[in-house]
């Protein structure tokens, strides 16, 4: 046991030094994370702010209706909403509407730059990239216009379904 003790001690020291190096490198490459509390027990980290597209000018494209997959087929039908903004967009409370007045209200959801979310017409369980309208029939028809509205009721995107 006496012969192994120096190796165990050396292992502990090397592990501690490695962790310190990793933390220092992480902090050097992530300078935007600054403490916002000087509480003795813990330090909170500042997170990037989420910009709501409803506060951006209407001329700025933030999200678009990218395409509709298999319209009029309830089992496969989905519509894709894609971010074209350089900042995260909070879609909470936005509406997706068809011409017959059917509408889908987005749950608490933030879409990040280059991100997309699929909204299926059928029932299912929502995830970060798939939402479900829970309709018992197909929502979209060929030639119909799909409209995306922000929380203030401003039209942010439209798509004529091919």
Secondary structure in CASP SS format (residue, H / E / C, confidence):
PFRMAT SS
TARGET T0000
AUTHOR 0000-0000-0000
METHOD secondary structure of the structure
MODEL  1
X C 1.00
X H 1.00
X H 1.00
X H 1.00
X H 1.00
X H 1.00
X H 1.00
X H 1.00
X H 1.00
X H 1.00
X H 1.00
X H 1.00
X H 1.00
X H 1.00
X H 1.00
X H 1.00
X H 1.00
X H 1.00
X H 1.00
X H 1.00
X H 1.00
X H 1.00
X H 1.00
X H 1.00
X H 1.00
X H 1.00
X H 1.00
X H 1.00
X H 1.00
X C 1.00
X C 1.00
X C 1.00
X C 1.00
X C 1.00
X E 1.00
X C 1.00
X C 1.00
X C 1.00
X C 1.00
X C 1.00
X C 1.00
X C 1.00
X C 1.00
X C 1.00
X E 1.00
X C 1.00
X C 1.00
X C 1.00
X C 1.00
X C 1.00
X E 1.00
X C 1.00
X H 1.00
X H 1.00
X H 1.00
X C 1.00
X C 1.00
X C 1.00
X C 1.00
X C 1.00
X C 1.00
X C 1.00
X E 1.00
X E 1.00
X E 1.00
X E 1.00
X E 1.00
X E 1.00
X E 1.00
X C 1.00
X C 1.00
X C 1.00
X C 1.00
X C 1.00
X C 1.00
X C 1.00
X C 1.00
X E 1.00
X E 1.00
X E 1.00
X E 1.00
X E 1.00
X E 1.00
X C 1.00
X C 1.00
X C 1.00
X C 1.00
X C 1.00
X E 1.00
X E 1.00
X C 1.00
X C 1.00
X C 1.00
X C 1.00
X E 1.00
X E 1.00
X E 1.00
X C 1.00
X C 1.00
X C 1.00
X C 1.00
X C 1.00
X E 1.00
X E 1.00
X E 1.00
X C 1.00
X C 1.00
X C 1.00
X C 1.00
X E 1.00
X E 1.00
X C 1.00
X C 1.00
X C 1.00
X C 1.00
X E 1.00
X E 1.00
X E 1.00
X E 1.00
X E 1.00
X C 1.00
X C 1.00
X C 1.00
X C 1.00
X C 1.00
X C 1.00
X C 1.00
X C 1.00
X C 1.00
X E 1.00
X E 1.00
X E 1.00
X C 1.00
X C 1.00
X C 1.00
X C 1.00
X C 1.00
X C 1.00
X C 1.00
X C 1.00
X C 1.00
X C 1.00
X C 1.00
X C 1.00
X E 1.00
X E 1.00
X E 1.00
X E 1.00
X E 1.00
X C 1.00
X C 1.00
X C 1.00
X C 1.00
X C 1.00
X E 1.00
X E 1.00
X E 1.00
X E 1.00
X E 1.00
X E 1.00
X C 1.00
X C 1.00
END
